[in-house]
Amino acid sequence: MSGTQSRKRSRWSSQIAFMLAAAASAVGLGNIWRFPYLAAKHGGGIFLFVYLILVVTFGFSLMIGEVALGRMTGLSPIEAFRKLKSRYVFIGWILTAIPLIITPYYCVIGGWVTKYLHQYVLLMSGSEGVDTGLFVSNPAAYFEGFIGGAPGPILLYSVVFIFCVYGIVLLGVQKGIEMSNKIIMPLLILMSIALCIYTVTLPGAMDGIKYYLLPDFSKFSYKTVVGAMGQMFYSLSLSMGIMITYGSYMRPEDDLEGSVRRIEIFDTAVSFLAGFMIIPAVVIFFGADKINAGPGLMFETLPNIFNKMPFAVGALFFLLVLFAALTSAISLAETCVASLHDIFKLERHVACAIMFVFTVMMAIPSALGYGVWSSVKVCGMAFLDFFDFVSNNVMMPISALLTCLFIGWVIKPDVVEKEVTRCGGRFSGKWLFVVMTKYVAPALIVVIFITFAFRFKI
């Protein structure tokens, strides 16, 4: 790449800006609905301990490698791998394909969240809608009716969410992504803390807290480790090209290793807070058996709880979830836009327009897959479930494995160490990085891939 293009590369305004952006990307829907479910299912405190160990070893190594690849090349995944070793550019293509698949269906779920926030705002204002009674009395039936009903409403909310995502991306790295994160992330933390305080002070909350924190060794097995690895994978935005892209905007004088460690702390703290928000409330009102995974927890079980409280609690929770979904979707979209810019030399507004149209078109099958297109299945799954399975359970483990092998055995860890210590100092986690990248992480990723590829129930 020419020096002229490198000089024109957008940059974060500060190290804090990069950390906020990367943390915002990491904090998403998986932190809020998947983490509490897995913790409750796999032994509470023992799962939390295993997850924490994996984050500071496996997660640290993969994240620091990806960020370093981005900063040293100043490019998004495809062009970064092409610049480093052109014969391995296919890894960059895999990394870029993942956000292209995830962004549309993630925005559909973001549309669901937008709909629920709108519904709680209407309830707070005292407005009566045709479906208000059902929303309050039977959230499960309401949710099924919404995602399986007429295509107009679900498409409308999905497009509104997509428009917000690309509107922010269009403004650029500093004026769009960075500025939005400076507003959203402090609010997200404040809302998380407020909801945690409210939940843990409810009568009977201590039973839920014990269920969440106390280790249940009878539930510990290899599935606990695999579940924790999978969650860490999704939670830290690894193997999706995001950290390479965000790393390409990082200033050369910023502390790369310190930034990665702080991002991990931030993301893990939000995940732990989500457990305090959700598990005690579910245990109080419905018992531990209702802490189920996915949309059932977010859109059926939790509204049943919030509807027994002041409606402002439900509105605050779904505003929190909307912020988490929005920041993650922005990072996915930015990775796609940056790839178009680097490969085809497109202006940002052109790349955003192309990706907006692509995302809307690709979101339609996921939006309608539980409704008017419910009879159409791909490998026995609805569109959204299929896209989620392929991207998360197949492509992400493959891309992570290839990235580790590329860093560990092709360009060698010394290249990453040189980038980490670019402006002086030392790479304190070098030994851990080398061992994890070359040996341990590839072995663990193979376990994840085999487990999910055969669709073991974890």
N, C-alpha and C positions, 0 to 999 in steps of 0.2 A: 504494500500500500504506500502511497506517496506521503511524504511529509506534510504536504498541504492538507490532505484529508485528515491526518492525525491531529493537526493543529486546530481544525474546525470541529473536532469531536466535542460534544457537549460534556460538561463536567458538573459534578455536585459542587455546591458552593463551599462546603466544609465537610470535615469528617463526620460530624454529627448528622449532617444531611444524608450522607450515605448510610449511616447506621439506622436512621429513622426509616429510610426507604426500604432497606433490606429487611428490617424488622417488620415493617408494614406488609411487605410481601409475604413474609413467613407466617404472620398472624392472619389466619383465614378461618373458613368454616370448619376445617378439620380440627382446629384447636377447640372449638366451642361445642361441636356435637359429637365428634369421634373420640376425642381424648377422654372425656368423662366416662363414656361407655366402656372403652377398653380398660380403663383403670378399675372400674367396678367389676368387670367380667373376669379380669386376670389377677385378682388378689389384692386390690387396693395398694397398700404401701409397698408391697413387693414389686408391683408393676412400676410404680413411681420411681423406685430405686433403680431398677433395670433401665428404664427410660432415661433417667438422668446420666447413668454411666455411659450409655450409648451416645447420647448427645455430646458429651465432652470428649469422646474418643472418635467414634465413627463419624458423627456429624461434623465435628470440628475439622477433621482431616479432609472430608469431601468438600466442605464449604470453603475452606481456605485455598484448596486447590482450584476450585472453580473461579473464585474471585481473583486469584492470582493470574489465571489464564486470561481473564477479561482485561485486567489492568495492564499486563505486559504487552498485549496486542492492541488494546484500544478498539476492539471489534466485537461484534455479536458472534454467536457460536460458530456458524458456518465459516465465516471469513477468518475467525480466530484459529480454527483448526487448519484451515487452508494455509494460513501464514506460518504456522508452527511446523506442520508436516503435511504437505498437500495430499499425500496418499491416504491420510486418515480423516479427510474432510467429511467422510460419510458419518462420522460420529457427530459432527456439527449438524448435519441434516437430521439425524435422529433426534437430537436435542431440540431442534427448532420445530420438528413435526409435533412434538408433545404439546407445547402451548397452543399450536394451531388446532389440535383436537380438543384440548381442555377448555379453552376460552369460551367457545359457543355454549357448551352445556353448563359451564360454571355460571355464565350470565343468565341462563334460564333459572337456575337455583337462586341467583341474585334477584331475579324478577319475583320469585315466590316470596323472598324476604321483603321486598319492596311492597308487595301486596299486603302482607301481614302488618307491616308498619303502618300503612295507610288505614287498614282496618282498625287498629288500636287508636290511631289519631281520631278517627270518626267516632269511636266509642267514647273517648275522652271528651269530645266536643258535644256529645249527646245526640249526634246525628243518627237517624234510623235508616238503615238500608234494608233491602229485601232479604238479605242473607245474614243480617246481624244476629237474629235469634239463633240460627243454626250455628254460627260462629261461637257464640257464648255457650250454648247448651251441648253441642256435639262437635268439637273441633276435628275429630277424625273424619266424620262424614263431610264436614265443610272442606277439608283438605282434599279428600277424594273427589268431591264435586268440582273443586277448582281446577285441579290438574287433569281431571278426566272429562271436564265439561266443554263448553263452547270454546273454540280456538281464539276468539277475539280477545278476551281479557288476559289470558296467559301470554299471548303474543305481545299485547300492549305493554304489560309490565316488564317483559323481557327486553323489549326494544328501548324502553325508558332507561333501564339499567345499562344497556349497551351504550346508549347515547351519553350517559354520564361518564362512563369509563373512557370512551374515546374523546369526549370533550376535554377531559383532564389531560390525556396523553397528547392531544393536539397542541396544548399550550407549551409543551416541551419539558425538558428535564428539570430545570430550576423553577420556571413559572407555573408549571403544571403539577408534575409528580411531587417535587420537593415541597412546594408551597402547600399542597393539599395534605401531605403527610404531617407537616408542622401543625396543622389544625386538627386533623383527624386523630392522630395517635395520642396526644395528651387527653383528648376527650374520651377516647376508647379506654384508656387506663383509668380515668376518673369514674367512668360508668361501670367498669368492671369492679372496681373497689366498692362503689356504692351498692351495687347489686349483691356483692359478696357479704357486705355488712348486713344488708337487709335479710338475706337468706339465713346466715348463720345465727341471727338473733331471733328467728322464728321459734316458737315453742316446739320442742322435740328435735331441733336441728342437730343436737349432739349425736344422736343415733346415726344420722347420715354422715356426719364428719368422721365418726369412728369407722363406718363402713368404707369411707373413702381413704382414710389414712392408715388404719391398722393393717399390717400385712396378714394375708390369709395364705399360709404356705401350702394349704391343701389344693389351691388353685394354680400353684406354680408348676410350669412345665415348659417344654421347648416352645410351646405356643405362646407363652408369655413373652419370651425373648423375641420371637418372630413378630408378634403383635406390636411390641415396643419398637422394633426396628422399622416396621412398616409405617407406624405413626410418625416416627422421627423423620423418615424420608419425606412424607408429605408436609409435615409441619414446618420444616426448615426451607422449603422451596428448593430442594436439591434435585439435580438431574432433569431440569426443565429448561436449561439455558438462561434462567433468570439471573442467577448469581454471576454468570459470565457477562451478561449484558450490563447489569448494574456495576460490576467490577470495572467494566470498560469506561465508565464515567467517573471512576475514582481518581482523585488527585494523586500524583506520584509521591508527594511528601506525607500523605496520611499513613497512620499506623494500621497496617492491614491486619496483623494478628490480633491486636487489641480490639479492633472493630468487630472481627468475627466472634470473639469471645463475648463481647457485650450483646451482640445480636442474639446469640444462643441464650444468654441469661434472660433477655427481654422476652423472647418467644416462649421459653420454658415457663417463665413466671405467668404469662397470660394463660397458658395451658393449665397450669396448676390452679389459677384463679377460676377458670371455667368449671373445674371440678367442684370448687366451693360454691359457685353460683348454682349449679344444677343438681348435684347428687343429693345434698340435704333436702332440698325442696321436693324432689321426686320421692325420696324415702318417706318424708313426712306425710305426703298426700296419697301416695299410691303403693309404697313399698318398693324394695330393691328390684323386684322382677320387672318393673316398668322402665328401667334404665336401658332402653333398647337403642339400636344404632340408627344412624342416618336420618332421613326425613321424618320417620315415625317419632323420634325424640323431639326434633325441632318444631314440627308443625302439628303434632297431635298431642303428645304427652305434656309438653311444657305449656301450650295454651290452655290446657285443662287446669293447670296450676294457676297461671296468671289470671284466668277468669274468675278465680276465687279471691283475688287480691284487687287492690285499686288498679284500674286499667292503665295508669301511668307506669306501673311496673312492667307490664307487657310492652308498652310503647318504648320504654327505655331499653329493654332487652333487645328488641328487634332493631332499634336504632344502632345499638352496639354491634349486632350481627351484620347489619347493612354496612357499617363502616369496615368491619373485618372482611366482608365479601368484596367490597369496593376496592380496598387497597391491594388485595391479592389479584383481583381481576385486572387492575391497572398494570401490575408487574407482568402478568401474562401477556397482555396486549402490547406493552412496550417492547417485550422481547420480539414479538412478531413484527412490529413496526420498525424496530432497529434492524432486523434482518433484511427487510425490504429495502431500507435505506442503504445498507452496506453492500448488498448484492447488486441492486439495480440502480444505485445512486439516485434514488427518488427523494424529492423534498418531503418533509415531514407531513405536510397537509395532504399530499397525494397518497403517501403510504397509509395514513390514517383513514382516508376515504376508502381505499381499497379494502383495508382490514375491517372497517365498519360494515361494508356491504357483505364481505365474506362471513363475518361473524353472525350477522342477521340471518343470512341464508342457511348457514350451517346450524343455527340455533333452532330453526323451525322443526326439524325432525325430533329433537329432544323435547321441545315444548309440546308437541302434539303426540308424542309417543305413548302417553298414558290415556289419551283421549281418542280423537277421531282416527288416529293412526295406531291405536293399540293392538290391532290385529296383525300388524307388521312387526316381525321379530327378526333380530340378527343374532344368529347362534343361540336362539331361545331367549334372548334378552330384549327389553325395550331399548330404543336408541340411546337414551341417556345412560342407562346401565352398561350398555355395550361400550360406548365411548369411554366411560369411566374405567371399566375393566381393562380395556386395551391400553389406555394411556398410563394408568397407575400401576396395574399389576403385571403388565408385560413390558411395555416400552421403557418405563422409568428404571426398573432394575437392570435392564440391558444397557441403557445409556450410562448408568452409574458404574456398572462393571467395566464398560469400555473406557470411561473417563479415568477410573483408577488405574487400569492397565496402561493407558496412554501416559499418564503422569508417572507411574511407578516404573515402567519398563521401557518406554519409548523416549520421552524427553528427559526422564529421570528427575527425582525429587530435588536435586541440587538447583535446577532451573527455578522451581518454586521458591526455594530458600533464597535465591538471589533476588527474586522479586519482593519477597517479604522484607528483606533487609536492605532494600534499595537505597534508603536514605540513612543508613546507619542502624545501630542497635543489633540485636541478635534474635534469632528465631528460637524462642524458648521451648516450643513444642515440636522441634525438628524430629527428635527420635520417635515421638508418638506418631507424627505425620508419616514418616518413612515406613514404620512397621505396619500402620493401619492401611496406608495406600497400597503398598506392595503385596501384603500378605493377608492381614486379618479382614479388611473391608471387602476385598473380592470374594473371600470365602463366605462371609456373612450375606453378601448380595446374592450369591448363588443359592443360598438357603432360602432367602426371600423369594427369589424368582421361581424356584422349584415348588415352593409351598403354594404360591398364588397361581402359578401356571396350571397346577392340578386342582386348583380351587378348593384346597383344604379349608375347612371351617375353623377359623381362629377367633 
